[in-house]
């Protein structure tokens, strides 16, 4: 079974439109839609904004549906002048840019688990490869591979984005992906992040986010459809 955790309701709507035999279940006020897409079992939900919402949605999906792989899709801000609005970034790994234990001597981004410490959470290479290949089949979409940085803040200023890009070597920033990735990593569930760029690195404004998010979300839905079909 494929699991899709979406940052936007319009993405969930797009996936549900592709589904047959739909079953709906609401747990902790999160609604999960299970069905078949071209004969493949799939489940999706809108997680809400931020890392806590994303983590909760992911753990519930794993507990309720035991997906073989989880894909977090949504929109993101560019952290590179080469990555434009409408382009897509597929994760090689992800980090939490706002995890700050530097006062304790940890490097920025270090996550302390009960049994290990780590900064980067690796995405599943096979899943990321397939998402990347799906992007390549769609005319008009430019795709990049690399690190995605997540944090509980909407990063609008160029200066803050530049700091994240330089410190972590990330290509895009958003608010959920690393939380999804961390929960998947700790549960042993393969995952990947698919993010469509809604606001530009050099000349972004909050209005870019609202203006372009539907275009960006539409690109993500097209890629997901292609990914499932192939």
C-alpha positions in Angstrom: 0.0 0.0 0.0 1.1 3.5 -0.8 0.7 6.3 1.8 0.4 9.9 0.9 0.6 12.7 3.5 -0.2 16.0 2.0 0.3 19.5 3.3 -2.6 20.9 1.3 -6.3 19.9 1.1 -6.3 20.5 -2.6 -3.6 17.8 -3.0 -5.8 15.3 -1.0 -8.7 16.2 -3.2 -6.6 15.5 -6.3 -5.5 12.1 -5.1 -9.0 11.1 -3.9 -10.3 12.0 -7.4 -8.0 9.2 -8.8 -9.4 6.6 -6.3 -11.9 3.9 -6.6 -13.5 1.9 -3.7 -13.0 4.8 -1.3 -13.2 4.2 2.5 -13.0 7.1 4.9 -11.9 7.1 8.5 -11.4 10.0 10.9 -9.0 9.6 13.9 -7.8 12.4 16.1 -9.7 14.7 13.7 -7.5 13.6 10.8 -9.4 12.1 7.9 -7.8 9.2 6.0 -9.0 8.2 2.5 -8.3 4.6 1.5 -8.9 3.3 -2.0 -7.4 1.9 -5.2 -5.7 3.9 -7.9 -5.1 1.9 -11.1 -5.4 -1.3 -9.0 -2.9 -0.1 -6.4 -4.0 0.3 -2.8 -3.4 3.8 -1.5 -4.3 6.0 1.5 -3.9 9.7 1.9 -4.6 12.5 4.4 -4.2 16.2 4.9 -1.8 16.5 7.8 -2.1 20.2 8.6 0.7 22.7 8.9 3.8 22.1 11.0 5.9 19.3 12.3 3.7 18.1 15.2 0.7 17.7 12.9 2.8 16.0 10.3 4.3 13.6 12.9 0.9 12.7 14.4 -0.6 12.1 11.0 2.3 9.9 10.0 2.3 7.7 13.1 -1.5 7.2 12.8 -1.2 6.2 9.2 1.5 3.7 10.0 -0.5 2.3 12.9 -3.9 2.2 11.0 -2.8 1.1 7.5 0.8 -0.3 7.6 1.8 1.3 4.3 4.8 -0.1 2.4 6.0 3.4 1.6 5.0 6.9 2.5 5.3 10.0 0.3 5.0 13.5 1.8 3.9 15.9 -0.9 3.3 19.6 -0.8 4.8 23.0 -1.6 8.0 24.6 -0.5 10.1 27.7 -0.8 13.2 27.6 -2.9 16.6 27.8 -1.3 18.5 28.2 -4.6 18.5 30.8 -7.4 18.4 27.9 -9.9 15.1 26.5 -8.5 12.1 28.5 -9.7 8.4 28.6 -9.0 6.7 25.4 -10.3 9.9 23.4 -10.2 10.0 20.2 -8.1 12.5 19.0 -5.5 12.6 15.3 -4.6 14.4 14.4 -1.4 17.6 12.6 -1.0 17.3 13.3 2.8 15.8 15.9 5.1 16.7 17.9 8.2 15.0 20.0 10.9 16.6 23.4 10.4 15.0 24.7 13.6 16.2 21.9 15.9 18.6 23.9 18.1 20.6 22.3 20.8 23.7 24.4 20.2 23.7 25.7 23.8 24.3 22.0 24.9 27.1 21.7 22.4 25.1 19.9 19.6 25.4 21.1 16.0 22.4 22.9 14.7 19.8 20.4 13.4 21.0 17.5 15.6 18.0 15.4 16.8 18.5 13.4 20.0 16.6 10.1 20.1 16.7 7.8 23.0 19.3 5.6 21.3 21.1 7.8 18.7 21.8 11.3 17.5 21.6 12.4 13.9 21.0 15.4 11.7 20.0 14.1 8.3 17.2 11.5 7.8 17.8 9.5 4.6 14.9 9.1 2.2 14.4 5.8 0.5 16.5 5.9 -2.7 14.3 3.6 -4.7 11.2 5.6 -4.0 13.0 8.9 -4.7 14.3 7.5 -7.9 10.8 6.6 -9.1 9.4 10.0 -8.2 12.3 11.7 -10.0 11.7 9.5 -13.1 7.9 10.4 -12.9 8.8 14.1 -12.9 11.0 13.6 -16.0 8.1 12.2 -18.0 6.0 15.3 -17.6 6.6 18.1 -20.1 7.2 21.5 -18.6 8.3 20.3 -15.1 11.9 20.8 -14.0 13.0 18.5 -11.2 15.9 18.6 -8.7 17.3 16.1 -6.2 18.7 17.0 -2.8 18.1 17.9 0.8 14.9 19.4 2.1 14.8 21.4 5.3 11.8 21.6 7.6 10.9 23.8 10.5 8.0 25.3 12.4 8.3 28.7 10.7 7.3 30.2 7.4 10.6 31.4 6.0 9.9 34.4 3.8 13.0 36.5 4.0 15.9 36.0 1.6 18.4 36.3 4.4 16.9 33.5 6.5 16.6 31.2 3.4 20.2 31.9 2.5 21.4 31.0 6.0 19.5 27.6 5.9 20.8 26.9 2.4 24.4 27.6 3.4 24.3 25.8 6.7 22.5 22.6 5.6 23.1 22.5 1.9 19.3 22.2 1.4 17.4 23.0 -1.8 14.0 23.8 -0.4 12.4 24.7 2.9 8.9 23.8 4.2 7.2 22.8 7.5 6.4 19.1 7.5 8.7 16.8 5.5 11.4 16.1 8.0 8.7 15.3 10.7 7.2 12.7 8.3 10.6 11.4 7.5 11.7 11.1 11.1 8.6 9.1 12.1 9.0 6.9 9.1 12.7 6.4 9.9 12.0 5.4 13.5 9.3 2.9 12.3 11.3 1.4 9.5 9.0 2.6 6.8 10.5 3.8 3.5 9.7 7.4 2.6 10.4 10.2 0.2 9.4 13.9 0.0 8.1 15.5 -3.1 7.8 19.3 -3.0 6.7 21.7 -5.7 8.1 25.3 -5.4 5.5 27.9 -4.7 7.8 30.9 -3.9 11.1 32.1 -5.3 14.5 32.3 -3.6 15.4 35.8 -4.7 12.1 37.7 -5.0 9.7 35.8 -2.8 6.8 37.4 -1.0 3.9 35.9 1.0 1.7 36.7 -1.9 3.8 34.3 -4.1 2.7 31.5 -1.7 -1.0 32.2 -2.1 -0.8 33.0 -5.8 1.2 30.0 -6.9 0.4 27.2 -4.4 -2.5 25.8 -6.6 -0.2 25.7 -9.6 2.5 24.0 -7.5 0.0 21.6 -5.9 -1.3 20.7 -9.4 2.3 19.7 -10.4 2.6 17.5 -7.4 -0.7 15.7 -8.2 0.4 15.1 -11.8 3.6 13.5 -10.6 1.9 11.3 -8.0 -0.5 10.0 -10.7 2.4 9.2 -13.0 4.3 7.6 -10.1 1.4 5.3 -9.3 0.8 4.4 -13.0 4.5 3.4 -13.6 
